[in-house]
């Protein structure tokens, strides 16, 4: 700040030099220092331009003080300056950054209605992008339609923003319609446009449509890039279609598009998913020879694969390799290993890993605590489980319905039905609504305890709460009724189940027993 003060005190110091300093400080992201410098400039009577005021507004907006930004806007009018599109773009962006979506939209509409300034492409993109990021995709799409009827023609970037959001919201048909409209309006889609739609189609399992769109890209001379291919590889791998993913990688090679770490991570995950764990390990080991450094995601995927195959020793050895490779553990890697250890009933090692995580500054999240709770319940350490529940709340990690489902299931399995029921009854007071899984767990336990009316009452309560029983719920109650020789009631439930299009997993024994009713 001493250097700044020297410049400010110097009477011959040019305004342009101070402006240069202000710009440099902002580029360094030192927004508070920039504002202090501006304040010194102002107090010393240094002339201030529209450009300087816009920089100051931008600083306030980036510090989430858009209200002060509007105060500076008042200085524009006092000094006789007319704010331009850049000034208003900055304020609109600031409102979006401050989650003031409605205010941002209102300001934009006010600009148009009062003609305060001529919006430019950046204005349109700022509004469209801000609305999409805030989840107001349909509003953004509607604005695009309005722009198309005016002289303000949206740029391809604005279309890309809306198309990407529509695809992420699973509104792929709307995205395809907008893509067609783009072309009709003479705006050429680019690789980003197509990649978003390909991703959306793959996520929806519309493989043929994705293939047709890629053919369209080739016809329009759009060069497929590594991102396009990675979308396909990842989508195929997530569906367990590793052969198809391998074919895509082969095409990449033929087109001289080298696969990157993301490509290989997707393949490692795919191989792990379908149980081809040796292939996954071989691929991980081959990456350095291809000039690629495996990242923590590469290791997490393979560790998960080993855990799913029950190869905990291999998973643990790989887990210990991570720091040796110069990588830091992240929460996903630790949660995966924790889940594997508890699943293998290696409780002491799981608890030690949990303590080590905290020592290594890997902050436990909801998944970590829920996994740990499950391990404690499996080991019948219920006092520790309830203590952990309180620790979660103290740490600001709010248990969700899955957390309570784990605890209730553990209590029921251990025969602590009364405690489980009390926990279940207390869920609404915690702002949580029991789901189908929790109802089914409790109904099953009530049946096992030989209680007569409670399971039926809970089934009725479940329906009233808006949760339709699933096939597991029906199977639990039907088997219980058959055990009690209440064949007529069991048949009624079975018929109801069939009407809902649900199937029992073990139908043979049930049908033999229910044959008595027919006779």
N, C-alpha and C positions, 0 to 999 in steps of 0.2 A: 504493500500500500504506500510505502514511502516514495517509490518511483512515481506512482500515480499523482501523489501530492505535489511533487516537484513540477510535473507537467502542468497541473492545474494552477499552481502559483505563478508560473511563468506567463507574463502578460503577452509575450509574443507567440505563445503556443497556439498553433493553428487548430481550428475546429476539426479539420480533417485528420490531424494526428491523434486527437483524443477519440475521434470516431473509430480510427484504426485500432487503438488500444481496446476500446469497448468491444469491437468485433472479435478481436483476438481472445479476450477473456471469455466471451460467450462460446467461442469454438472450443475452449478448454473445459466447457461445461461448469465454469465457476460463476453461476448466475447471481449468487448473493454478492460476490465481489464486484461484478459488473454493475449491480444496482447501487452499491456504495460509491462506486466511481461516478456514476451518473448523478448521484445526489451531490457530490463534491462539485461536479461541473456546474450543476444548476445553481448552487449557493454562490459560486464565484462569478455567476453571470455569463458563463460561456454560452454562446449561441447554440440553440438546439434545433436540429432539423427534423423533418417528418420521419426520415430514416432512423434517426437516433431514438425517437419516441416509439417507433415500431419495434426496435430491438428491445427496449425496456418492457413493452407490453409482452413480448415473447418470453423474456426472463420471468416475469410474474406468472405467466401461464405455465411455464415449465416447472415453477415452484408450487404449482397448484393454488395460486392466488389470482385467479382470473378476475376477482372483484377489484383488486388493485389495478389490473390491466384496464378495466373499464374506467377507473378513475383517471388513468393516463390519457384515455380517449378524450376525456373532457378537456385536457390540455391542448389537444389538437384544435378544437373549436375555439378555445380562448385565444390561441395564437394565430387564428385565421387560416389554419391549415385544413385541407380537405383529406380525410382518411381515404386511402386507396384500397384496392382489392387485397393487397398483401396485409394491410392492417386488419381488415375484417377477417381474412383467412386465419390470421394468428389468433384472434379472439374466438372464432368458431372452434378452432382446434383446441384452444384452452378450455372451452366449455365441455367438449367431449372428454378431454383428459380428466376433468373434474367430475365426470359422470353426470353432467347436466345436459342430458340428451335433448329434452324438450326445449330447454332454453336455446340450445344451439340451432335447433330446427326453426324456432321462432325468429331468431336473429337473421337467419338466412332468408326466410320468407319476408321479413321486414325490409331487407336489402332490396329484394325484388320489387316489393310493393311501393316503397318510397323512392326507389331509384337513387339510394345513397351512394352507390358506386356500381360500376359495371363488373359483374362477377366474371372471373376467368376460369380456365380449365382447372386450376388449382383449387378454386372455391368449390366447384362441383365435386371434384375428387375428395376434398376434405369432408364435405357433408356426406357423400355416399359412403366413403370409407368409415367415417365415424359412426354412422347409423348401423352399418354391417357389423362392426366390432362390438357394438352395444346390443346386438341381437335383434335389431329392428330391420331385418332383411326385407320384409314386404314393403315397409315404408320407403326404403331405399329404391326398391324395384319400381314402386309407384312414381317416385321422383324422376327416375330415368325416363319413364313413359311421358311425364310432363315436359322434360327437357327436349325430348325428340320432336315435340310440337312447337318448339320455340327456336330462336336463333342461337341459343346456348347448346351447342352440340357436344354431348359427352365424349370424352376420350376413351380409347380402348381400356385404359387403366380402371376407369369407373365401371365399365361393364365387367371387367375381370373380378373386381371386388364383389359385385352383386352375385355373379355366377358362382364364385368360390363359396360365398355364404349360403347360397341356395343349396349347393351340393352338400355342404357340411350339415345343413338342416334336413337332409334327405329329401329335398324337393328337386330331384334330378330332372323330372319332366319339365318343370318351370325353367330350370337352367338351360335345357335343350331348346325350349321355345325362345328364350332370350338370346341364345346363340344364333338361332335362325333369324331373329329380328335384327341382330347386329349386322349380319351379312346383307339383309334387305336394305338397311340404312347406309350401306356402303362403307361400313367399318370392318376392316379385316381382323378376324381373330388372330391372336399370336400364340406362341407355344404355351404361355401361361394360361390362356383361356382354355385351350384344349386339355392341358394337364389337369386342370381343376375338374373338368367334366369327366375325363377318363377315370380320375380318382373317385368321383361320385358314382359313376356306373359300376366300378369294381366293388365299391363298398356296399352297393345294393345287389351284388351278385349278377349283374346284367352283363355277362361276359361277351355275348354276341354283339350287343350294342357298343361295348367298349372296342371290340375288334373292328366293327364297321367305322367307328369314329377315327380310329388310327389309320384305316385305309383312306378315309376322307382327308386326314392330315397329309398323308403321302401325296394324294392327288393334288392338294393345294400347295405342294412344295414346302410344307412346314417341316423343318428338320427335327426329327425326334431327338431328344437329348437324354442324358443319363437320368434326369428326373422322371421322364415319361416311362422309361424302362423300369426304374425302381418302383414306380407305382404298381406296375404289372407284377413284378417279382414279389413285392410285399403282399399284394392282394392274393395271388396264387398260394403263397406260403401260408397265409393266415387261414386259407380254406383247406390246407393240407395237400394242395395240388403241386407237390414239389417237382414232378416231372415236367409239368407245364412251365414252372418257374425256371427250371434248367434250360428249357427250350428258348425262353426269352433271353437268358444270359448268352446262349449260343448265338442268337441273332445280334446281340450287342457286339460280340466279338467280330462277327462278320462285317458289321458296319463300322468297325474301328472305334467303337465307343467303349473304353475300358470300364469294367465294373468298379465301383468305389466301395468304401467301407460300409455305406448304407446298403448296397446290394448284398454284400456278403453277410451282414448282420441279419437281413431278411431271410437269406438262405439257411443260416445257422439256426434261426428261430423255427423255420419251416421243417428242417430235418429233425430238430428236437421235438417238435409237435407230433410228428408221425413216428417217433421212436427210432429214427435212424441216427442214433447218437454218435456212432463211430464216424459217420460221414461228416457230421457237424464238427467233431473234434479235429478231424483231418483238415477241414476247411479253415478252421481257426489257426491251426499250425502253419498252413500254407500262405496265410496273408502276408507275413513279413517278406517272404520270397517274391511277392508280387509288388513290393514297395508300399504296402499298406500296413498301418499300425492298428491292431485291434483296439477298440475302445471299451469302456466299461459295459456298454450295451452288448457287445460281442460276448463278453464273459457272463453277463447276467442271463442271456438267452441259453447258453450252454449249461450253466449251473442249474437253471430251471429244468432243462431237459434231463440232466442226470438225476435230479430230485424226483421227477415224475416217473422215471424208470426204477426208482428205489436204489440207485447207485449213490448212496450218500457219501461214501468214502471218496469216490471220484469227484463228487461235487465239492466236498470240503477241501481236497487237494487243489482243485482249480480256484476255489475261493481264496486260498492262501497265496496263490500265484499273483493275484491282482496287484498288491503293493510292490512285488518284485519286478513287475513290468512297468513300474512308474505310474500306476493308475491309482486313483482314490476311490474308495468304496462310496457308492451312493445308497440312498434309502431303498431303491428297488432291489439291488444286489443283496443287501442285508436282509430284507424282508423275505426274499426268495430262499436264502439259506436257512433263515430262522424257521420258515414253514417246513422245509425239508427235514430239519433236525427234529422238530416236534412230531412231524408225521412218522418219523422212524423211532419215536419214543425215546429220543436222546435228550431228555429234559435238562440235565445238568449242563450239557454243552450249549443248548439253546439259551438257557438263562445267562451263561457266561458270555455268549455272543451279544446278548441284549445289553449287558453291562459294558462290554468292550465298545459297542456302537456309541454309547454316550461319551466314553473316554476319548473316542476319535472324532467327536463333534458331528456325528451322524445323528441328526435329530429324529427321534421316533415319531411316526405319524399314526393316523388312525389304523392303518393296515397292520403296522408293527404291534400296537397294543392289542388289537383283536386277535392277531396270531398268537401273541403271548398268553392272552386270556384262554384261548383254545388249548394251548399246551398245559396250562395250569389246571384246567378242567379235566383234561385227559388224565392227568396225574392225581386227580381228586384233591388238589390244593385249593379248596374253595375260599378259605380265609384269605389266602394270598391273592386270589382272583378278585375278591371284593375290595381288597386294599388297593389293587392295581386300578380298579374302576375309579376310585377316589383320586388316585394319583393322576389319572388321565384328565379328570375334570379340573384338578389344580393346575395342570400344565396347559389348560385351554384347549384340550383335544376332546371334543364332545362325542361321547359314544353314540353310534347310530343304531338302527334297527338290527343290522347284521351283528354288531357287537353283543347286543342283548340276546339275539337268537343263539349265538355261540354259548353264552352263559346259561340260558334257559335249557338248551339241549344238554349241556354238561350236567346240570343239576338233575334233570329228569332221568338221565342215564344212570346217575348215581343213586337214584331212588329218593332224592330230596324234592319230592313233588310239592310240598307245602311252600318251601322257599321259592321254587320256580313259579308257582301260582301267584305268590305275593309280588314277585318281580314283574310278572306279566300284567297283573292288575295295576301296577304303578306306572306302566308305560305312558298312558295318556297324560299323566301329570308332568311328564318330562317332554311333552310335545311330540311324542312318537306314537304312531298307529301300528298295532300288530299286523304283520303281513301273513300271507298264506302259509309260509314256512313255519312261522312261530305257532300259528293255530294248529297246524298238522302235528308238530312236535308235542304240543301239550295234549291234544286229543289222543295221540298214540300212547302217551304216558298214562292218561286217565283210564284208557282201555286196559292197559297192562295191569293197572292196580285193581281191576275188576269193578270199577265204579259203574253204576247203571245209567243214571240220568245225565251226569255231567258232560260226557262226550257229545250227546245229542244236543244239549243246551248250547254248548260251545260251537257246534256246527251251525245252529240257528243264528247265534250271535255273529258268527263269521259272515254269513250271508247278509245279515242286516248291516254290517259294516262295509258292505260293497265288495267283499272278496269271495269270488266263486271258488269252491273247493276244486283242487286239481286231482289227477288220477291217484296220486299218493294218498291224499286225504281220504278219498273214497275207499281205497284198498284197505287202509288202516281200520276204518269203521266197519266195512263189510266183513273183513276177517274176524273182527271182534264180535259182530252179530252172529256169524256162523258158529263161532266158539260157544256162544250162549244159546245156540240152536234157534235163534230168532230168524228163521229162514224167510218168512214173508217180508219182514222189514228189509232184510238184506237184498231180496229180489227187487223191492221198490227202489232202493238206492242204486242197484245195478242198472235198472231200466232208465232211471234219471241220468245216470252217468252216460249211458249210450246215447240218450237224446242230446246230450251236450257234446257228443263226438269224442268222448274220452275212452281210453282203453286201459284195462287192468294189465299189469305186468305178468302176473301169475294167474291166468284165467282157468287153467285145467282143473285145479282142485276146487275152485269156486264153482265152476259149471257142474262138476260131479255132485257137489253138495246141494246145489240149487236144483238139480234134477229131481230131487225129492219133492220139491214144491210143485213141479209140473205134474208129478204123478199123484 
